Amino acid sequence: MLIYMRTAYSKILTACGLLLLVISLILPWTDGMHARGIPLQRLWSAGTVAPVTEVAQSAAIIVAMAAFLCGLSLLVSRVWLQRLLLGLGMALGFATVVLWGTMEAIYKAPGNFTVVNIQIGAWAACLGVLLVIIGFVWTFRRLSQK
């Protein structure tokens, strides 16, 4: 019984994180720019990069892939496959948010990047990744049976 509750809690947290990751794709991240306007090169280069016109060249594709893997993990019944897909989605989402935040802070002049500059889309992505991480950890949690 408790193992089913553990799986249910994990799936609920993952579903909430997945929803926030998808919502973050349509909300602005910084300076009115959405995830589909953030070039992929911005994740590893702090210099000036050309603006993107296609979603496939933006950070939105990585966030969408993370959301897809998390959503796929909700559909599988094998625990090991669920953990694998959820771990991959979690790693992609976490890396994207951390790399974006780091490079954005480096790109802005020192002192010009504050928490106020980060808009709701980036916060939604951060909270979504956090919920996915908690859901991932919850799949490994051992509940004592009394």
Secondary structure, DSSP 8 states (H G I E B T S, - for coil): -HHHHHHHHHHHHHHHHHHHHHHHTTSEEETTEEGGGSBGGGGT--S------SGGGBTHHHHHHHHHHHHHHHH---HHHHHHHHHHHHHHHHHHHHHHHHHHHHHS-TTT--GGGB-HHHHHHHHHHHHHHHHHHHTT------
